[in-house]
Amino acid sequence: MHPGPINRGLELDSEIADVRSVVLEQVTNGLAVRMAVIYLLTGLLTKQTSLT
C-alpha cells in the first residue's frame, strides 16, 4: 500500500495519477489498517503487562 502523498512527476506522471491511480484509495485504506494494527498491539501489550 502506498503511504501517500503522491510525488507527482517523480513517482507518477500527473495524468496517470489523476485518471488511473489507486493511490488515494490505498492511502485511505492504509490509514485504517495501521490504526487497527496499533489498536490490536496496544491491547495485546496491555493484557501481557497485566498478567505479570
Backbone as XML, in Angstrom:
<?xml version="1.0"?>
<chain id="A" units="angstrom">
  <residue number="1" name="MET">
    <atom name="N" x="0.830" y="-1.187" z="0.000"/>
    <atom name="CA" x="0.000" y="0.000" z="0.000"/>
    <atom name="C" x="0.872" y="1.248" z="0.000"/>
  </residue>
  <residue number="2" name="HIS">
    <atom name="N" x="0.441" y="2.195" z="-0.736"/>
    <atom name="CA" x="1.171" y="3.458" z="-0.818"/>
    <atom name="C" x="0.836" y="4.317" z="0.402"/>
  </residue>
  <residue number="3" name="PRO">
    <atom name="N" x="1.851" y="4.842" z="1.094"/>
    <atom name="CA" x="1.574" y="5.651" z="2.278"/>
    <atom name="C" x="1.080" y="7.057" z="1.961"/>
  </residue>
  <residue number="4" name="GLY">
    <atom name="N" x="1.274" y="7.500" z="0.718"/>
    <atom name="CA" x="0.828" y="8.833" z="0.312"/>
    <atom name="C" x="1.716" y="9.907" z="0.889"/>
  </residue>
  <residue number="5" name="PRO">
    <atom name="N" x="1.683" y="11.084" z="0.455"/>
    <atom name="CA" x="1.050" y="11.560" z="-0.783"/>
    <atom name="C" x="1.883" y="11.179" z="-2.004"/>
  </residue>
  <residue number="6" name="ILE">
    <atom name="N" x="1.296" y="11.363" z="-3.154"/>
    <atom name="CA" x="1.960" y="11.043" z="-4.414"/>
    <atom name="C" x="2.973" y="12.138" z="-4.727"/>
  </residue>
  <residue number="7" name="ASN">
    <atom name="N" x="4.154" y="11.741" z="-5.118"/>
    <atom name="CA" x="5.151" y="12.697" z="-5.611"/>
    <atom name="C" x="4.979" y="12.796" z="-7.120"/>
  </residue>
  <residue number="8" name="ARG">
    <atom name="N" x="4.119" y="13.727" z="-7.513"/>
    <atom name="CA" x="3.793" y="13.870" z="-8.938"/>
    <atom name="C" x="5.040" y="14.250" z="-9.730"/>
  </residue>
  <residue number="9" name="GLY">
    <atom name="N" x="5.202" y="13.558" z="-10.852"/>
    <atom name="CA" x="6.351" y="13.804" z="-11.706"/>
    <atom name="C" x="7.557" y="12.984" z="-11.297"/>
  </residue>
  <residue number="10" name="LEU">
    <atom name="N" x="7.587" y="12.499" z="-10.079"/>
    <atom name="CA" x="8.688" y="11.665" z="-9.627"/>
    <atom name="C" x="8.259" y="10.203" z="-9.599"/>
  </residue>
  <residue number="11" name="GLU">
    <atom name="N" x="7.180" y="9.901" z="-8.879"/>
    <atom name="CA" x="6.671" y="8.539" z="-8.817"/>
    <atom name="C" x="5.709" y="8.248" z="-9.961"/>
  </residue>
  <residue number="12" name="LEU">
    <atom name="N" x="4.827" y="9.189" z="-10.210"/>
    <atom name="CA" x="3.814" y="9.037" z="-11.253"/>
    <atom name="C" x="3.667" y="10.325" z="-12.038"/>
  </residue>
  <residue number="13" name="ASP">
    <atom name="N" x="3.382" y="10.166" z="-13.321"/>
    <atom name="CA" x="3.038" y="11.320" z="-14.131"/>
    <atom name="C" x="1.671" y="11.826" z="-13.674"/>
  </residue>
  <residue number="14" name="SER">
    <atom name="N" x="1.462" y="13.119" z="-13.665"/>
    <atom name="CA" x="0.215" y="13.695" z="-13.172"/>
    <atom name="C" x="-1.016" y="13.154" z="-13.901"/>
  </residue>
  <residue number="15" name="GLU">
    <atom name="N" x="-0.905" y="12.937" z="-15.205"/>
    <atom name="CA" x="-2.046" y="12.424" z="-15.972"/>
    <atom name="C" x="-2.457" y="11.034" z="-15.486"/>
  </residue>
  <residue number="16" name="ILE">
    <atom name="N" x="-1.487" y="10.203" z="-15.218"/>
    <atom name="CA" x="-1.781" y="8.846" z="-14.753"/>
    <atom name="C" x="-2.291" y="8.881" z="-13.315"/>
  </residue>
  <residue number="17" name="ALA">
    <atom name="N" x="-1.703" y="9.717" z="-12.487"/>
    <atom name="CA" x="-2.102" y="9.797" z="-11.080"/>
    <atom name="C" x="-3.548" y="10.241" z="-10.933"/>
  </residue>
  <residue number="18" name="ASP">
    <atom name="N" x="-4.013" y="11.102" z="-11.823"/>
    <atom name="CA" x="-5.372" y="11.609" z="-11.709"/>
    <atom name="C" x="-6.419" y="10.652" z="-12.277"/>
  </residue>
  <residue number="19" name="VAL">
    <atom name="N" x="-6.071" y="9.904" z="-13.298"/>
    <atom name="CA" x="-7.059" y="9.111" z="-14.012"/>
    <atom name="C" x="-7.100" y="7.657" z="-13.538"/>
  </residue>
  <residue number="20" name="ARG">
    <atom name="N" x="-5.950" y="6.995" z="-13.498"/>
    <atom name="CA" x="-5.947" y="5.552" z="-13.282"/>
    <atom name="C" x="-5.299" y="5.122" z="-11.968"/>
  </residue>
  <residue number="21" name="SER">
    <atom name="N" x="-5.056" y="6.027" z="-11.088"/>
    <atom name="CA" x="-4.324" y="5.701" z="-9.876"/>
    <atom name="C" x="-5.241" y="5.184" z="-8.774"/>
  </residue>
  <residue number="22" name="VAL">
    <atom name="N" x="-4.766" y="4.212" z="-8.040"/>
    <atom name="CA" x="-5.479" y="3.706" z="-6.867"/>
    <atom name="C" x="-4.780" y="4.164" z="-5.586"/>
  </residue>
  <residue number="23" name="VAL">
    <atom name="N" x="-3.850" y="5.098" z="-5.737"/>
    <atom name="CA" x="-3.061" y="5.543" z="-4.593"/>
    <atom name="C" x="-3.946" y="6.176" z="-3.524"/>
  </residue>
  <residue number="24" name="LEU">
    <atom name="N" x="-4.901" y="7.003" z="-3.911"/>
    <atom name="CA" x="-5.758" y="7.649" z="-2.915"/>
    <atom name="C" x="-6.568" y="6.618" z="-2.126"/>
  </residue>
  <residue number="25" name="GLU">
    <atom name="N" x="-7.047" y="5.588" z="-2.806"/>
    <atom name="CA" x="-7.773" y="4.513" z="-2.123"/>
    <atom name="C" x="-6.831" y="3.752" z="-1.188"/>
  </residue>
  <residue number="26" name="GLN">
    <atom name="N" x="-5.608" y="3.512" z="-1.637"/>
    <atom name="CA" x="-4.636" y="2.815" z="-0.803"/>
    <atom name="C" x="-4.262" y="3.634" z="0.424"/>
  </residue>
  <residue number="27" name="VAL">
    <atom name="N" x="-4.140" y="4.939" z="0.267"/>
    <atom name="CA" x="-3.833" y="5.809" z="1.402"/>
    <atom name="C" x="-4.959" y="5.744" z="2.429"/>
  </residue>
  <residue number="28" name="THR">
    <atom name="N" x="-6.190" y="5.820" z="1.970"/>
    <atom name="CA" x="-7.343" y="5.759" z="2.871"/>
    <atom name="C" x="-7.398" y="4.423" z="3.599"/>
  </residue>
  <residue number="29" name="ASN">
    <atom name="N" x="-7.266" y="3.339" z="2.858"/>
    <atom name="CA" x="-7.314" y="2.008" z="3.462"/>
    <atom name="C" x="-6.098" y="1.757" z="4.349"/>
  </residue>
  <residue number="30" name="GLY">
    <atom name="N" x="-4.950" y="2.254" z="3.935"/>
    <atom name="CA" x="-3.736" y="2.056" z="4.712"/>
    <atom name="C" x="-3.823" y="2.706" z="6.082"/>
  </residue>
  <residue number="31" name="LEU">
    <atom name="N" x="-4.441" y="3.860" z="6.152"/>
    <atom name="CA" x="-4.606" y="4.538" z="7.439"/>
    <atom name="C" x="-5.465" y="3.695" z="8.367"/>
  </residue>
  <residue number="32" name="ALA">
    <atom name="N" x="-6.551" y="3.157" z="7.860"/>
    <atom name="CA" x="-7.428" y="2.317" z="8.685"/>
    <atom name="C" x="-6.709" y="1.051" z="9.139"/>
  </residue>
  <residue number="33" name="VAL">
    <atom name="N" x="-5.931" y="0.460" z="8.254"/>
    <atom name="CA" x="-5.186" y="-0.757" z="8.613"/>
    <atom name="C" x="-4.144" y="-0.455" z="9.682"/>
  </residue>
  <residue number="34" name="ARG">
    <atom name="N" x="-3.411" y="0.629" z="9.519"/>
    <atom name="CA" x="-2.388" y="0.989" z="10.521"/>
    <atom name="C" x="-3.026" y="1.274" z="11.873"/>
  </residue>
  <residue number="35" name="MET">
    <atom name="N" x="-4.171" y="1.965" z="11.875"/>
    <atom name="CA" x="-4.861" y="2.241" z="13.135"/>
    <atom name="C" x="-5.327" y="0.947" z="13.802"/>
  </residue>
  <residue number="36" name="ALA">
    <atom name="N" x="-5.827" y="0.000" z="13.019"/>
    <atom name="CA" x="-6.286" y="-1.279" z="13.569"/>
    <atom name="C" x="-5.124" y="-2.073" z="14.151"/>
  </residue>
  <residue number="37" name="VAL">
    <atom name="N" x="-3.999" y="-2.079" z="13.465"/>
    <atom name="CA" x="-2.823" y="-2.802" z="13.965"/>
    <atom name="C" x="-2.336" y="-2.190" z="15.270"/>
  </residue>
  <residue number="38" name="ILE">
    <atom name="N" x="-2.269" y="-0.877" z="15.330"/>
    <atom name="CA" x="-1.846" y="-0.208" z="16.572"/>
    <atom name="C" x="-2.817" y="-0.513" z="17.704"/>
  </residue>
  <residue number="39" name="TYR">
    <atom name="N" x="-4.097" y="-0.493" z="17.418"/>
    <atom name="CA" x="-5.120" y="-0.803" z="18.423"/>
    <atom name="C" x="-4.940" y="-2.226" z="18.954"/>
  </residue>
  <residue number="40" name="LEU">
    <atom name="N" x="-4.759" y="-3.169" z="18.042"/>
    <atom name="CA" x="-4.580" y="-4.560" z="18.458"/>
    <atom name="C" x="-3.295" y="-4.754" z="19.251"/>
  </residue>
  <residue number="41" name="LEU">
    <atom name="N" x="-2.219" y="-4.126" z="18.801"/>
    <atom name="CA" x="-0.945" y="-4.270" z="19.512"/>
    <atom name="C" x="-0.998" y="-3.654" z="20.902"/>
  </residue>
  <residue number="42" name="THR">
    <atom name="N" x="-1.627" y="-2.521" z="21.035"/>
    <atom name="CA" x="-1.703" y="-1.908" z="22.366"/>
    <atom name="C" x="-2.590" y="-2.727" z="23.283"/>
  </residue>
  <residue number="43" name="GLY">
    <atom name="N" x="-3.613" y="-3.364" z="22.747"/>
    <atom name="CA" x="-4.447" y="-4.240" z="23.549"/>
    <atom name="C" x="-3.691" y="-5.463" z="24.019"/>
  </residue>
  <residue number="44" name="LEU">
    <atom name="N" x="-2.872" y="-6.032" z="23.119"/>
    <atom name="CA" x="-2.072" y="-7.194" z="23.494"/>
    <atom name="C" x="-1.016" y="-6.832" z="24.513"/>
  </residue>
  <residue number="45" name="LEU">
    <atom name="N" x="-0.400" y="-5.673" z="24.367"/>
    <atom name="CA" x="0.616" y="-5.250" z="25.327"/>
    <atom name="C" x="0.002" y="-5.002" z="26.686"/>
  </residue>
  <residue number="46" name="THR">
    <atom name="N" x="-1.178" y="-4.422" z="26.713"/>
    <atom name="CA" x="-1.866" y="-4.158" z="27.983"/>
    <atom name="C" x="-2.206" y="-5.464" z="28.682"/>
  </residue>
  <residue number="47" name="LYS">
    <atom name="N" x="-2.675" y="-6.470" z="27.940"/>
    <atom name="CA" x="-3.012" y="-7.763" z="28.520"/>
    <atom name="C" x="-1.768" y="-8.461" z="29.059"/>
  </residue>
  <residue number="48" name="GLN">
    <atom name="N" x="-0.663" y="-8.386" z="28.329"/>
    <atom name="CA" x="0.574" y="-9.042" z="28.759"/>
    <atom name="C" x="1.122" y="-8.407" z="30.033"/>
  </residue>
  <residue number="49" name="THR">
    <atom name="N" x="1.072" y="-7.105" z="30.136"/>
    <atom name="CA" x="1.613" y="-6.446" z="31.332"/>
    <atom name="C" x="0.735" y="-6.659" z="32.539"/>
  </residue>
  <residue number="50" name="SER">
    <atom name="N" x="-0.571" y="-6.851" z="32.341"/>
    <atom name="CA" x="-1.451" y="-7.061" z="33.474"/>
    <atom name="C" x="-1.363" y="-8.499" z="33.997"/>
  </residue>
  <residue number="51" name="LEU">
    <atom name="N" x="-0.889" y="-9.428" z="33.170"/>
    <atom name="CA" x="-0.760" y="-10.810" z="33.592"/>
    <atom name="C" x="0.494" y="-11.061" z="34.421"/>
  </residue>
  <residue number="52" name="THR">
    <atom name="N" x="1.484" y="-10.223" z="34.286"/>
    <atom name="CA" x="2.730" y="-10.447" z="35.013"/>
    <atom name="C" x="2.780" y="-9.707" z="36.318"/>
  </residue>
</chain>
